[in-house]
């Protein structure tokens, strides 16, 4: 049975690869349009499911995984910044504040029950100056990241503390995916609990 990740994200591809199961990656033909009437939980699930369904429609009979990440801070739903100016605005909003990362995973499976799940990660940001924001933006890792910072990159220096699933904060909640694949009889060579114990992926050990 084909396993497909519906994503354009290199990080999600790298996270799913940690399981050691063979999979393909197909970019979903799906446009993310924010709905102000939706809660952030509803929105992030809609985006994750939309990506998975977009690929499942052209790859019937496959197990397709979609995921999406959004941040909630001061009552605002925050996805990827529109441009560098918007990235600076978002980082100023996050500075010295707590926020919650919401990462949804959706599995579309023609021959199984499918899956929808949300993982929430609490993050405390240290206070940083406009000069630090400009210096960080010059690193070039903000524009394709929800919240305008990369937890697995230089953006980790902006973080005071993290409580929750580090992999979900990066972009893909791995435990529910692994559990689903096992239920469907798909071999998962790597032990998930061992992965979470080792914490060897990128900056994971920094937040242990």
Protein Blocks (a to p, Z undefined) as FASTA:
>chain_A
ZZddddfbfklmmmmmmnopacddddddddddddfkbcfklmmmmmmmmmmmmmmmmmgh
iacddddddddeehiacdddfblmlmmmmmmmmgopacddddddddddfkbnbjaddddd
ddddddddfklmmmmmmnopmmmgghhiafklmmlmmpmbdcdjfklmnopafklmmmmm
mmnopacfbafklmmmnopghjlmmmZZ
